[in-house]
Amino acid sequence: MNKSQYLKALKVEEWKLREASSLDAPPEKKEEVSSKTSPILCYVLSFGTLKLCFHGGDEIVLKKQIWRDLAKFTAENPQAETIQTYEFLVSYSHEQSIPVINPPDLVETIFMGSKRVIFFGLLWAEICSEINELRHMEKIKIGASNVLLLRSVEEFLKTPLQKRQVMTIIDGWR
């Protein structure tokens, strides 16, 4: 008994593969250009003309004493901090796999009335086109603002050498 006869004896229908013609073939799906979006939460900690900019993370970091120490070192009022929270969407281009960020008025808000701005996190170079060429521990002058970009707030908090380097840069801004 061959396979076909065996299946017929069991009253099982035998399925045979056949070649699909182009009419039977399912239509090809065109790759859709979609963008994945995710919200980014930014915090700007303001001590008068000193602004510290963070993205992601949690608000517990904003309560650390180090930020008031930086404000005191720059001769700002360490008690006058205000925390501004901004949320905007980051969409990733499917074709290029790069973030497309367009935060309305965020950059103007940060630089308005600021003498010193420190950005924590390399994502800021993508958010703020004015600093897109900056790398970790690099500084630039934008209008009346001295700007510094640091790799991450966690690294800054855990690295005494980096804190000293930042203090030296801030001291040069006075």
Buried (B, 14 or more C-beta within 10 A) or exposed (E): EEEEEEBEEEEEEEEEEEEEEEEEEEEEEEEEEEEEEEEBBBBBBBBBBBBBBBBBBEEEBBEEEEBBEBBEBBEBEBEEBEEBEBEBEBBBEEEEEEBEBEBEEBBEBBBEEBBBBBBBBBBBBBBBEBBEEBEEEBBBEBEEBBBBBBBBBEEBBEBEEBBEBBBEBBEEBE
